[in-house]
Amino acid sequence: MSASPSPRPRSVIVTRLRAAGCVFAEDEARLLICAARTPADLAAMVDRRAAGLPLEHVLGWAQFCGLRIAVDPAVFVPRRRTEFLVGQATALARQAAGPAGQARTRPRAVVVDLSCGSGAVGAALVAALDRVELYAVDIDPAAVRCARRNVAAADGQVYEGDLYEPLPATLRGRVDVLVANAPYVPTEAVGLLPPEARIHEPRVALDGGTDGLDVLRRVITAAPRWLAPGGHLLVETSGRQAPQTVETVTRNGLIPQVVSSEELNATVVIGTRPALQSDGAACDLQR
Ligand SMILES: C[S@@+](CC[C@H](N)C(=O)[O-])C[C@H]1O[C@@H](n2cnc3c(N)ncnc32)[C@H](O)[C@@H]1O
């Protein structure tokens, strides 16, 4: 159901949103009109958006990888650039699963989404892949509640806690794809973020410490204990942080690769655990 723009004509809403600084005022007005159940509801939504609340928090959902992801107030809004992380993870998980014809006879790919926020990345991976066992973790109870809704249909498990700490120990050495879009904004840059992020998203979702890499370093350091031989860790980072991230990946015995998308302004560092040799020993890095 959607509210008729009357008694607030669409043009009035567009003008109000534009005056509040919404660059895509026409599109936003259309979405708000579709989402509102009554004219009073619409007026309240326009007021919240004009006051600076992120559109996704007003609507209650974000578009991500073609999915509608529920996003509760004070939960990080999944970014378009993170679709690149999903694309890279999907390709590696498909490689791990082998030829399509064999997919049904193989065990399900084990995927972990660390720092899952709304669960958007995990939900998109489940939607893109045939057979997945999904585990997601976040430290923020509001994010965990939201992620549980988004991955419920996929039978995914969502845990509350610090990075790997709440994961079942049985996953150690079994994870095929480990994705983390963890906070990576340097502390002193948090104040420079747009108000939508700075004011309406929790600090724990943004602040990555002095150089932005505090959480990512912990993700990378523990990853080799959780990855299956040949398994992949994928972390979103910035182009500037990529060399340091690669160094951490290498220092922890993973084979590094940097991939980026100019179009999405996205950088992902991949760390692959060396595969086992036929005698069961881990292959050394041959470089
Ligand atoms: C940048 S947001 C990304 C959320 C989600 N991955 C996405 O792409 O939409 C980072 C998330 O990491 C979570 N987080 C921060 N520190 C964490 C920690 N030590 N353990 C687990 N989650 C953490 C925050 O609560 C937040 O939801």
The ligand as a Gaussian input file, in Angstrom:
#p B3LYP/6-31G(d) Opt

LIG

0 1
 C       31.257000      -0.924000       8.635000
 S       30.001000      -1.796000       9.497000
 C       29.680000      -3.052000       8.252000
 C       28.474000      -3.885000       8.481000
 C       28.234000      -4.921000       7.378000
 N       29.344000      -5.814000       7.258000
 C       27.972000      -4.234000       6.051000
 O       28.806000      -4.254000       5.167000
 O       26.891000      -3.642000       5.910000
 C       30.987000      -2.638000      10.691000
 C       30.240000      -3.544000      11.673000
 O       31.234000      -4.154000      12.522000
 C       30.703000      -4.319000      13.810000
 N       31.838000      -4.491000      14.740000
 C       32.736000      -3.559000      15.139000
 N       33.646000      -4.110000      15.953000
 C       33.316000      -5.432000      16.062000
 C       33.893000      -6.534000      16.782000
 N       34.981000      -6.383000      17.538000
 N       33.306000      -7.746000      16.668000
 C       32.180000      -7.902000      15.905000
 N       31.592000      -6.892000      15.204000
 C       32.153000      -5.674000      15.291000
 C       29.869000      -3.068000      14.016000
 O       28.913000      -3.240000      15.033000
 C       29.259000      -2.878000      12.606000
 O       27.997000      -3.502000      12.525000

